[in-house]
Amino acid sequence: MKRVKRRYIALLLECDSLPSEREFLDAVWAAVTKLYGEVGASLTGLSLINFDGKRKIFVIRTSLSSLSMVKTSLATVTTVAGKAAALNVLAVSGTLKALYDNVG
C-alpha cells in the first residue's frame, strides 16, 4: 500500500472579525466543493491543523496530488462566516517544522 504524501499550507486571513475554526474550514470546503464538486473535494483530504488567532494564520493539510486544486480554490474565497475576507498563501511545505520556519 502506497503512503499518502501530504502538504501543509499556511494561510493569512484578511478579515475584520475573527471567525471560529469551524467557520473557516466550512468556507474552505465550500470553495473546493463549488469548483470541483463533492468527489473532487473528497480527494483533497483537507483538515485544519493549527490556528493562530492573534496573527490570523491558519495551517491546513491536504494531499500532494490535490495541492493545486486547493490553492486554486483558496483564491476564490471571498467571504468567511458572512463577512468579506481574503486568503493569502504564506508558505507550503511537506513538514510542519519547515513550514513554521518559513512563516516565523
Secondary structure as UniProt FT lines:
FT   STRAND          6..15
FT   HELIX           21..44
FT   STRAND          47..52
FT   TURN            53..56
FT   STRAND          57..63
FT   HELIX           64..66
FT   HELIX           67..74
FT   TURN            75..76
FT   STRAND          79..80
FT   TURN            81..82
FT   STRAND          83..93
FT   HELIX           96..103
//
